[in-house]
Amino acid sequence: YDEMYAAACTFYYALSPLEIGRFDKKSAQEADDAMVVARRYWISIDAADKGHWMVFWQGCRNMRVDAEAMTSSAQWTKLWGDDMTKVSTPFLEFEKAAISKLNPSPAQAEKPLGG
């Protein structure tokens, strides 16, 4: 869970500049590549968590590809607004699962980034 969550966070933060009309193609590609590398841990996570992670990854990958084809700040900002909402729920669900698996004691658990 640790590596897969770290890769998901990296992809989120690589795409987050879209919100203010910026896009770094290299960072986004490197983050996508990190998701590929983290996929090696696939067999160690629960089925429901696989679904959340995969929906997040494919949604971010689609955003990356779309952003690469765009040329303006306005387009990038709109892409973030339109598409991030589609991947934020699966991200937050995977985050909750990762926290639960990595910190099984409720006293040790942190609050998720999203809540």
Phi, psi and omega per residue, in radians:
Y1 nan -0.646 -3.079
D2 -1.013 -0.922 -3.106
E3 -1.168 -0.676 -3.123
M4 -1.213 -0.649 3.087
Y5 -1.196 -0.734 3.122
A6 -1.052 -0.731 3.123
A7 -1.134 -0.706 3.119
A8 -1.116 -0.746 3.092
C9 -1.063 -0.729 3.135
T10 -1.056 -0.745 -3.141
F11 -1.164 -0.753 3.105
Y12 -0.986 -0.885 -3.087
Y13 -1.218 -0.465 3.071
A14 -1.216 -0.545 -3.140
L15 -1.600 -0.312 -3.040
S16 -1.036 -0.476 3.063
P17 -1.082 -0.293 3.059
L18 -0.982 -0.577 -3.108
E19 -1.006 -0.543 3.135
I20 -1.900 0.355 3.032
G21 1.407 0.462 3.105
R22 -2.154 2.647 3.103
F23 -2.598 2.255 3.093
D24 -1.984 1.762 -3.069
K25 -1.001 -0.741 -3.104
K26 -1.108 -0.810 3.124
S27 -1.092 -0.720 3.138
A28 -1.138 -0.720 3.116
Q29 -1.159 -0.726 3.104
E30 -1.097 -0.661 3.108
A31 -1.171 -0.699 3.070
D32 -1.096 -0.733 3.097
D33 -1.070 -0.637 3.105
A34 -1.128 -0.591 3.076
M35 -1.146 -0.693 3.101
V36 -1.068 -0.794 -3.136
V37 -1.116 -0.743 -3.130
A38 -1.160 -0.381 -3.128
R39 -1.023 -0.326 -3.139
R40 -1.111 -0.305 3.122
Y41 -1.603 0.125 -3.072
W42 -0.857 -0.769 -3.050
I43 -1.218 -0.222 -3.074
S44 -1.673 0.043 -3.122
I45 -1.998 2.743 -3.119
D46 -1.170 2.701 -3.083
A47 -1.008 -0.805 -3.127
A48 -1.090 -0.672 -3.136
D49 -1.206 -0.573 3.041
K50 -1.027 -0.752 3.141
G51 -1.093 -0.792 3.135
H52 -1.080 -0.798 -3.101
W53 -1.116 -0.748 -3.093
M54 -1.194 -0.703 3.102
V55 -1.092 -0.751 3.095
F56 -1.055 -0.881 -3.091
W57 -1.027 -0.874 -3.086
Q58 -1.171 -0.605 3.071
G59 -1.126 -0.751 3.106
C60 -1.169 -0.682 3.112
R61 -1.080 -0.744 3.105
N62 -1.099 -0.710 3.094
M63 -1.088 -0.731 -3.137
R64 -1.064 -0.840 -3.123
V65 -1.096 -0.764 3.111
D66 -1.093 -0.766 -3.128
A67 -1.089 -0.630 3.124
E68 -1.086 -0.512 -3.120
A69 -1.496 -0.139 -3.104
M70 -1.669 2.777 -3.077
T71 -2.239 -0.079 -3.051
S72 -2.198 2.684 3.091
S73 -1.017 -0.718 -3.132
A74 -1.073 -0.701 3.119
Q75 -1.141 -0.751 -3.128
W76 -1.141 -0.722 3.121
T77 -1.108 -0.735 3.116
K78 -1.133 -0.732 3.114
L79 -1.010 -0.803 3.118
W80 -1.023 -0.857 -3.114
G81 -1.090 -0.681 -3.112
D82 -1.337 -0.686 -2.943
D83 -1.821 -0.469 -3.087
M84 -1.114 -0.575 3.127
T85 -1.092 -0.461 3.134
K86 -1.283 -0.437 -3.088
V87 -1.907 -0.168 -3.103
S88 -1.188 -0.679 3.139
T89 -1.117 -0.867 3.104
P90 -1.081 -0.593 3.083
F91 -1.080 -0.848 -3.107
L92 -1.137 -0.616 3.090
E93 -1.162 -0.731 3.100
F94 -1.165 -0.678 3.110
E95 -1.035 -0.808 3.103
K96 -1.026 -0.766 3.137
A97 -1.109 -0.754 -3.135
A98 -1.090 -0.768 3.118
I99 -1.068 -0.754 3.140
S100 -1.101 -0.737 -3.114
K101 -1.288 -0.656 -3.077
L102 -1.475 -0.406 -3.141
N103 -2.306 1.289 -3.027
P104 -1.092 -0.397 3.130
S105 -1.447 2.162 3.117
P106 -0.970 -0.513 3.134
A107 -1.202 -0.440 -3.121
Q108 -1.581 -0.341 -3.021
A109 -1.161 2.416 3.038
E110 -1.594 2.842 2.999
K111 -1.308 2.466 3.072
P112 -1.066 2.727 3.100
L113 -0.977 -0.641 -3.066
G114 -1.527 0.043 -3.107
G115 -2.983 nan nan
